[in-house]
Structure formats: C-alpha cells, structure tokens
Amino acid sequence: MNLRILEYLFYCLAPVTSALFNDGDRHVDVSVDYFELAGSSGVPAMHAAVLPPDGKVVFLDKVENYTELLLPNKRYAYSSLYDPISHQSSPLSVTTNPFCCGGAFLPDGRLVTIGGNAPLLWLDPTVDDGFDAIRYIGSNSSTYNWIEPGNKLGSKRWYASAQTLSNGDVFVAAGSLNGLNPGNYSNNNPTYEILGSDRVSKGKSIPMEILVETQPY
C-alpha cells in the first residue's frame, strides 16, 4: 500500500471515526480531522482491552519505577480501569508481573491474561513472578479487579499467545522460558498447552513442529 492510498484512507475514515467516538457530551466538528485528548490511562498502556458489558477499558503495564496512579498501599499501579464516559482512570492491583503477557476473552466476557516476566523485587517486592501466572478481570457487576487465584500455567511463558476455542478452552502457545536471548533455543518454549473450562492447565506442554522449525521467530 503506497503513501497516496494511505493518505486517501486517512481523510476518508477520520471523520467517520470522529463521529463514532463522540460521547454525546461534547460537540465534534466532523469537517475537521483531529485527535482530542479526553483523559489519561494513568499507566503506560502495554496492553488495552474494552471490557463488556459497559465498555470500560483496562490498561495493563509491567512493573515500573513510576506511574501516575498509586494504589492504597502507596505503591505504583501497573494497571488501571478507564471510564470512557467520565474520562476517569482508577488504579488496579496485580500480584504477578504481567510484562508482555498473552490474553484472550472467555465465553463469559472475562479477559484472561497468561504468562509474563520475572519479579523485580528491588522495584516492588509485592509483585511476584509472572512467567506462569494466570489472571482474570471482568464481570457483570460495576466493579472490576484483577483476580489471580493461584492456578499456574504448565510451563513458563513470556510473550505467549492465547486463543479461546469453540468449546471454551483456551489454547496457549509459545513464549520464552526466561526472557533471555531467543537465539539460544534452550531459552524458548516452542510448545502449546490447554486451559480447561475450569481455567486450570491440563498440564502437558506439547511441542509444536511449526514453532520448533521457525525458532527463534
């Protein structure tokens, strides 16, 4: 796609997206193409997802040495919930490092994130190892919090992928075992595992030929 086509698409679509995202409380002149600052996520937006049923947005970061939002314990928040109506963000707590985790939506509308990275205890001793973590957020209520029940993946995964299957199970694949050089194949995890309907790993990490053959990519 050349630059001229991209430029054409921008000028065609920008007024449409401006109209779609007008929240009703402010006038948007769709004859002018622009972005408007409506609010702040409060944390760096490594991941973002729109949660049903009310369209609030969850942002997820990694362990940092600074974010705008503080938790009740006065430590920095690494996740937040953004309300697109009030444009306010509230801090959310995580107990495992979600750095570059994978994620998928479950049939009941909850978001599950899997894997992550090692703890950075010198920055925050309250956040544990996330390599094999499983986290959930979302409900039919008006309150949202990350839930980490303690059930773990069958193996460690950083930069994992996740996909919900037609039967409600979650397919989890790939990732790094330790976050080290992927050119050293012993650091990689070219396998898959399945999270059952109880959201517990079925325990077996099964090699995937395509991942083995295409390492380190």
Secondary structure, DSSP 8 states (H G I E B T S, - for coil): --HHHHHHHHHHHHHHHHHHT--SSS---TTS---------SS--SEEEEETTTTEEEEE----S--S-B-TTSSB-SEEEEETTTTEEEEE--SB--TT-EEEE-TTS-EEEE------TTT-TTSB--TT-EEEE--SSS----B--S---SS--BS-EEEE-TTS-EEEE--BSSSS-TTSGGGB--EEEEE-TTS-B-S--EE-HHHHHTTT-
